[in-house]
Amino acid sequence: MQNQPKSIDPEWTILKLLKWTTSYFKSHDHDIDSHRATAEILLAHILKLKRIDLYLRYDQPLSSNELLQFKALIKRRIKREPVAYIVGVKEFWSMNFAVTEDVLIPRPETECLVEASLGLLPEDSNSDPNKPPMRILELGTGSGAVTLALASMGPKHLFFASDRSVKAVVLAKQNAKHHGLDRTVNFFCADWFTPLKVVRHQFDMIISNPPYIPTRVISQLQPEIYKYEPISALDGNEDGLRCLRHIINNAHIYLNRQGNLLLEIGHDQKNGIQKIAEKCGNYKNVVFTKDYSGYHRVVQMQKKDN
């Protein structure tokens, strides 16, 4: 930080530091968004405060050690490291999830996948003790955000979530424990359906937010994404549809009668997904749902009766 004091300086109060940092972000890199919010999140993290508390204690001076720590975080952000990785947490579905560079950062549009999935959970499932719980499987769980959001809304159901990354599964388990859902969700390490080949017709719902970005597009994304987030969780091969195609072509084997498959997809992949589902021939009632930006973001399809 330029002209940063080495000891406690009453001039470096919370409010003045927020103003300085906001201005610094604006002048250093115009592509960094939400300058003020970023400054608030980073400073609140250092001071172990809520963002609102920064303004309740606006005239509080920072110690030299706090200033040094804050400077280190600013340097990381200037290098375009995502704020979520810097502070180690991201909010999703009004829940906080620990995140590391081993998992994708949960995004607002993925809440559409949660909403669509919730729409298929029986409203009276928690009140009717005679109604069997649904069995729900998530493929590629990452931080566990999607499954844990669902489990928080329907804890009587049976949730299973897999990821091929051992580190991701460990992190997802930590998040489950943090939210008191470690006995509700069963996490395991797997590459898509590999360990389930001997288990058929076991799930009422399968959900996934798989890699769906075409390989050629990844390097054109924001540096926060292609420099820091796991490429294996982004890269959907040449057309972006490899993982989606694999899941659609196999999920029906593991779905119960009338079971549903729900997938997050790329904003321009509706036609491609429709063709894959039609060619597979094992689904009916294929429905696409738009996100809040107006893009087709979630596809839902039901297993045909055979």
NORKA-V640727 format. One line per field, one symbol per residue. ss: DSSP state (H for helix, E for strand, C for the rest). phi: phi as a letter, one per 40 degrees, with the letter a starting at -180 (. if undefined). psi: psi as a letter, one per 20 degrees, with the letter a starting at -180 (. if undefined). A space follows every 10 residues. Layout:
ss=???
phi=???
psi=???
This chain:
ss=CCCCCCCCCC CCEHHHHHHH HHHHHHHHCC CCCCHHHHHH HHHHHHHCCC HHHHHHCCCC ECCHHHHHHH HHHHHHHHCC CCHHHHHCEE EECCEEEECC CCCCCCCHHH HHHHHHHHCC CCCCCCCCCC CCCCEEEEEC CCCCHHHHHH HHHCCCCEEE EEECCHHHHH HHHHHHHHCC CCCCEEEEEC CCCHHHCCCC CCEEEEEECC CCECHHHHCC CCHHHHCCCC HHHCECCCCC CHHHHHHHHH HHHHEEEEEE EEEECCCCCH HHHHHHHHHH CCEEEEEEEE CCCCCEEEEE EEECCC
phi=.cfcccbdbc cccdcccccc cdccccccac cccfdcccdc cccccccfbc dcccccbdcc cccccccccc dccccccccg cddccccgaa caffbcbcbb ccbccdbdcc cccccccccb cdcbcccbcc ccccbbbbbg cgcgdccccc cccbcccbbb abaccccccc cccccccdcg bcccbbcaca bfcdcbdcbb fbbcabbabc cacddccdcc cdddcccbcc cccbcbgdcg bdcccccccb dccbccdgcb bbbcbccbbd cccccccccc gbbbfcbbbc cccgccbbbb abcccb
psi=ppkpqiapoi hmrgghhggg gghggghgoi iprlgggggg gghhggilrq hhhhihkhjp qqrhghgggg ghhggghhjj pqhhhgijqp ppkkqpppqr jiqqppqhhi hhhgghghii pphjhiioii pqqqoppppl hcijggghgg hhhmiiropp pqqipghggg ghhghghhjk jiihpoqqpq ndjgijhioq liqhppqqmr pjpqghhgii rqhhgihhqo hhihokagij jghgggggih hhhjqrpjqq ppqprqhkjg gghggggghg jjqrlopppq aiijqohppp qqpqp.
